[in-house]
Amino acid sequence: MPQGQDNRRHSPISRRSFLALGAGAATATLAPGPLAAAVRVMPERTLTLYNTHTGEHLKTVYWSGGSYIPSSLSTVNHFLRDHRSGETHPMDPHVLDVLTAIQHRFGGNGPIHIVSGYRSPATNAWLASMSGGVARNSLHMQGKAIDIRIPGRSVRAVSHVAASLRAGGVGTYPASDFVHVDTGRVRYW
């Protein structure tokens, strides 16, 4: 390489976020339960996603060979960024496992549509001021929640599958046509 050229690739996440993501991914394990059983049998975990706000599509293998793939997780983090501010945040790999298990249960045909992934504190505060349905301490701000829809599947069907995984919270919003899934405590609304 010619002198003076820098061959390092620049990532859309900060070095600190990347290191935290790597440490979290290296130590992340699933608690025994329906979610762990659903993804344990998969030699690879693949997500096929469509972002309803940016129009972007993503298909990526984010887990293979017994561990999460940091570069794929970084790509997913960028894809699930706050579409209003452009801010990214490390997503909890287990929330990705929830999406993978849901997608697998429905046969893996077509992408999961992402309505909301990560939300910056400013975006969340603005949304909470506009609607009583937005939690002021939303798990979206921690990268532990995603709002989804699956074309051709009812909100109730998606909610039922998500709830059967017992991996965290599941909120059903038929009027808005999406399901909220998170990796917080198990609860339903």
Secondary structure, DSSP 8 states (H G I E B T S, - for coil): --TT-------SS-HHHHHHHHHHHHH----SSHHHHHHHT-SEEEEEEEETTT--EEEEEEEETTEE-HHHHHHHHHHTS-TTT-------HHHHHHHHHHHHHTTT-S-EEEEE----HHHHHHHHHH-TTS-TT-GGGGT-EEEEE-TTS-HHHHHHHHHHTTSSEEEEETTTTEEEEESSSSEE-
